[in-house]
C-alpha cells in the first residue's frame, strides 16, 4: 500500500488532531473520508473543544465515530473554557447537556 497512514499517532497526536489545532476543516474532512479511526476522531473532538473549533466539532459529530461519553467530555471542556459556540454546536449535534462526567464529579470532592 502506498501513501500515509491517516491513523498514525505522532508525538502531538493524530493527523486529525493537528488539522483541528490549525483550524483546517478541509483537511479534517479529507482525513475522515480517508478512513480516520474512532480514536483519531475522538481525540480531534476533544482538541476542537479546547481550541473553539465549532466547525470541526460539527464535522466530527456527523462522522458517527464519536462515543457519547467522549462527546460529553468535549462538552464539559468547552463549558470550562467558555466557548459558547462550541457548546451550542455540540448540543445541536445531540450531546446530552444533562449528562454527568467523571471530571465534574471529581471536582466536587474537597
C-alpha positions in Angstrom: 0.0 0.0 0.0 1.3 3.4 -0.9 0.5 6.6 1.0 0.4 7.9 4.5 -1.4 6.2 7.4 -4.1 8.7 8.5 -4.3 6.9 11.8 -0.6 7.0 12.7 -0.2 8.7 16.1 2.7 11.1 16.4 4.1 12.9 19.5 1.4 15.6 19.2 -1.5 13.3 18.4 -3.1 12.1 15.2 -3.2 14.0 11.9 -6.9 14.8 12.7 -5.8 16.4 15.9 -3.2 18.6 14.0 -5.9 19.6 11.5 -8.2 20.7 14.2 -5.5 22.5 16.1 -4.8 24.6 13.0 -8.4 25.1 12.2 -8.2 23.2 8.9 -11.7 21.9 8.3 -10.9 21.0 4.7 -8.0 18.8 5.8 -10.0 17.2 8.6 -12.8 16.3 6.2 -10.2 14.7 3.9 -8.8 12.7 6.7 -12.2 11.4 7.8 -13.1 10.4 4.2 -9.7 8.6 4.0 -10.6 6.4 7.0 -9.7 8.2 10.2 -10.3 5.8 13.1 -12.6 6.3 16.1 -9.7 7.1 18.5 -8.3 9.7 16.0 -11.7 11.4 15.6 -12.4 11.3 19.3 -9.0 12.9 20.1 -9.7 15.5 17.5 -13.1 16.3 19.0 -11.5 16.9 22.4 -8.9 19.1 20.8 -11.6 21.1 19.0 -13.3 21.7 22.3 -10.1 23.2 23.7 -9.5 25.4 20.6 -13.0 26.7 20.0 -13.3 25.0 16.6 -17.1 24.6 16.3 -17.0 23.7 12.6 -14.6 20.9 13.3 -16.9 19.7 16.2 -19.9 19.6 13.8 -18.0 17.6 11.2 -16.6 15.2 13.7 -20.0 14.6 15.4 -21.6 13.9 12.0 -19.0 11.2 11.3 -20.7 8.7 13.7 -17.2 7.8 15.1 -17.7 9.6 18.5 -18.9 7.7 21.5 -21.4 9.5 23.8 -19.1 9.7 26.8 -16.4 11.4 24.7 -18.9 13.9 23.4 -19.9 14.7 26.9 -16.3 15.1 27.8 -15.9 17.5 24.9 -19.0 19.5 26.1 -17.5 19.8 29.6 -14.2 21.0 28.2 -15.9 23.6 26.1 -18.1 24.8 29.0 -15.0 25.1 31.2 -13.3 27.4 28.6 -16.5 29.4 27.9 -16.7 28.5 24.2 -20.4 29.2 23.8 -20.4 28.4 20.0 -18.8 25.0 20.6 -21.3 24.2 23.4 -24.2 25.2 21.2 -22.8 23.1 18.3 -22.4 20.0 20.5 -25.9 20.3 21.9 -27.4 20.8 18.4 -25.5 17.6 17.4 -27.3 15.7 20.2 -24.9 15.7 23.1 -26.8 15.3 26.3 -26.4 18.6 28.3 -27.6 17.0 31.5 -25.2 14.0 31.4 -22.7 13.6 34.1 -19.0 13.3 33.6 -16.4 11.9 36.0 -14.3 15.0 35.7 -17.2 17.0 37.1 -17.8 14.6 39.9 -14.2 14.7 40.9 -14.2 18.5 41.0 -17.0 18.3 43.7 -14.7 16.4 46.1 -12.7 18.5 48.6 
